[in-house]
């Protein structure tokens, strides 16, 4: 019995999206307001986001093989999604390293401020790349049906009736 869904990519991909976007917001705040351990929180979020981005890229490469062989438009979109995902991974690694450096230099305020601004810029760039990657991934799913399993509708000959939500009763027509 396999407890993990196949493909794993749709489950994994949402974690780095949230971590990197929230990490970018924390990095911007930390660049100008270095209280409440914001540089450390920002660094933690961006490091976890970069790790999650790596996992998302790896699971995406595994799932990408399942989607190959579609229309040329779908293939081009898949290639663009993969390219943006790799760019996002690289940018997230840069942002994470800058955030760790900014958090580690709290004893040197000028250096910490400069690294904090660099972290904020790198994290905002990463956030923009997350958007670009997600936009193409969403188009693959919602416009091209990539990874969406469809079921054939049941026929009346099979004797199946439409599903009724729990707690509701099916209305039976009056039989005279």
C-alpha positions as CSV (number, residue, x, y, z in Angstrom):
1,X,0.0,0.0,0.0
2,X,1.5,3.3,-1.1
3,X,0.7,6.2,1.1
4,X,2.1,8.9,-1.2
5,X,0.2,10.0,-4.2
6,X,1.7,9.5,-7.7
7,X,2.8,11.9,-9.1
8,X,4.1,13.6,-5.9
9,X,4.8,16.9,-7.6
10,X,1.3,18.5,-7.1
11,X,1.5,17.8,-3.4
12,X,5.0,19.1,-2.9
13,X,5.0,22.2,-5.1
14,X,2.7,24.3,-2.8
15,X,5.1,24.3,0.2
16,X,8.0,26.2,-1.5
17,X,5.5,28.6,-3.1
18,X,4.2,29.6,0.4
19,X,7.6,29.5,2.1
20,X,9.3,31.6,-0.6
21,X,6.6,34.2,-0.8
22,X,6.2,34.6,3.0
23,X,10.1,34.6,3.2
24,X,10.2,37.4,0.7
25,X,7.8,39.5,2.7
26,X,9.8,38.8,5.9
27,X,13.0,39.7,4.0
28,X,11.6,43.0,3.0
29,X,10.5,43.8,6.5
30,X,13.9,42.6,7.9
31,X,15.8,44.9,5.5
32,X,14.3,47.9,7.2
33,X,13.2,46.7,10.6
34,X,15.7,44.4,12.2
35,X,13.8,43.6,15.4
36,X,11.8,40.6,16.6
37,X,14.4,38.2,15.0
38,X,13.0,39.0,11.6
39,X,16.4,38.3,9.8
40,X,16.5,34.9,11.4
41,X,12.8,34.1,10.5
42,X,13.4,35.3,7.0
43,X,16.5,33.2,6.7
44,X,14.7,30.1,8.0
45,X,11.7,30.6,5.6
46,X,14.0,31.2,2.6
47,X,16.2,28.2,3.4
48,X,13.2,25.9,3.8
49,X,11.7,27.4,0.6
50,X,14.9,26.7,-1.3
51,X,14.9,23.1,0.0
52,X,11.3,22.8,-1.0
53,X,12.0,24.3,-4.5
54,X,14.7,21.6,-5.0
55,X,12.2,18.9,-4.0
56,X,9.6,20.4,-6.3
57,X,12.1,20.5,-9.2
58,X,13.1,16.9,-8.6
59,X,9.5,15.6,-8.3
60,X,8.6,17.7,-11.4
61,X,11.2,16.1,-13.5
62,X,9.8,12.7,-12.5
63,X,6.2,13.8,-13.2
64,X,7.2,15.6,-16.5
65,X,7.9,12.2,-18.1
66,X,4.2,11.4,-17.6
67,X,3.1,14.5,-19.6
68,X,5.4,14.3,-22.6
69,X,4.0,13.4,-26.0
70,X,1.1,15.9,-26.0
71,X,0.4,18.7,-28.4
72,X,3.3,21.0,-29.4
73,X,1.7,23.9,-27.4
74,X,1.6,21.7,-24.3
75,X,5.2,20.5,-24.9
76,X,6.4,24.2,-25.2
77,X,4.5,25.1,-22.0
78,X,6.0,22.2,-20.2
79,X,9.5,23.2,-21.3
80,X,8.9,26.8,-20.2
81,X,7.5,25.6,-16.8
82,X,10.6,23.5,-16.3
83,X,13.0,26.3,-17.3
84,X,11.3,28.8,-14.9
85,X,11.3,26.2,-12.1
86,X,15.1,25.8,-12.5
87,X,15.5,29.6,-12.5
88,X,13.4,29.8,-9.4
89,X,15.5,27.1,-7.7
90,X,18.7,29.1,-8.5
91,X,17.2,32.4,-7.3
92,X,15.9,30.8,-4.1
93,X,19.3,29.4,-3.3
94,X,20.9,32.9,-3.8
95,X,18.2,34.4,-1.6
96,X,18.7,31.8,1.1
97,X,22.4,32.2,1.2
98,X,22.0,36.0,1.4
99,X,19.5,35.7,4.2
100,X,21.7,33.4,6.2
101,X,24.6,35.9,5.8
102,X,22.3,38.8,6.8
103,X,21.1,37.0,9.9
104,X,24.7,36.0,10.8
105,X,26.0,39.6,10.7
106,X,23.8,41.2,13.3
107,X,26.9,42.4,15.2
108,X,27.9,44.6,12.2
109,X,24.9,46.8,11.5
110,X,26.1,48.4,8.2
111,X,27.0,45.0,6.7
112,X,23.8,43.5,8.0
113,X,21.8,46.3,6.5
114,X,23.4,45.9,3.1
115,X,23.0,42.1,3.2
116,X,19.4,42.6,4.3
117,X,18.7,44.8,1.3
118,X,20.4,42.3,-1.0
119,X,18.3,39.5,0.5
120,X,15.1,41.5,0.0
121,X,15.9,42.1,-3.6
122,X,16.9,38.4,-4.2
123,X,13.8,37.3,-2.4
124,X,11.5,39.6,-4.4
125,X,13.1,38.3,-7.6
126,X,12.5,34.8,-6.4
127,X,8.9,35.7,-5.7
128,X,8.5,36.9,-9.2
129,X,10.0,33.7,-10.6
130,X,7.6,31.7,-8.4
131,X,4.8,33.5,-10.1
132,X,6.2,32.8,-13.6
133,X,6.7,29.1,-12.8
134,X,3.3,28.8,-11.2
135,X,1.5,30.6,-14.0
136,X,2.9,28.1,-16.5
137,X,2.1,25.2,-14.2
138,X,-1.4,26.4,-13.8
139,X,-1.8,26.7,-17.5
140,X,-0.6,23.1,-18.0
141,X,-3.3,21.9,-15.6
142,X,-6.2,24.2,-16.3
143,X,-5.8,24.8,-20.0
144,X,-4.2,21.6,-21.1
145,X,-5.5,19.1,-18.5
146,X,-2.0,18.0,-17.6
147,X,-2.1,15.5,-14.8
148,X,-5.9,15.5,-14.5
149,X,-7.5,12.1,-14.4
150,X,-10.9,12.0,-16.0
151,X,-13.6,9.4,-15.6
152,X,-16.1,8.4,-18.2
153,X,-19.6,9.3,-17.2
154,X,-21.6,6.4,-16.0
155,X,-24.4,5.3,-18.2
156,X,-28.0,4.6,-17.2
157,X,-27.6,1.1,-18.6
158,X,-25.1,0.4,-15.8
159,X,-27.8,1.2,-13.3
160,X,-25.9,4.0,-11.6
161,X,-27.5,7.1,-10.4
162,X,-25.9,10.5,-9.9
163,X,-24.2,11.0,-6.6
164,X,-26.1,12.8,-3.9
165,X,-24.2,14.9,-1.3
166,X,-24.3,13.5,2.2
167,X,-27.2,14.7,4.2
168,X,-29.4,15.4,1.2
169,X,-32.3,13.2,0.0
170,X,-32.8,12.4,-3.6
171,X,-36.1,13.7,-4.9
172,X,-38.2,10.9,-6.4
173,X,-40.9,11.9,-8.9
174,X,-44.4,11.2,-7.9
175,X,-45.7,7.9,-9.2
176,X,-49.4,8.1,-9.9
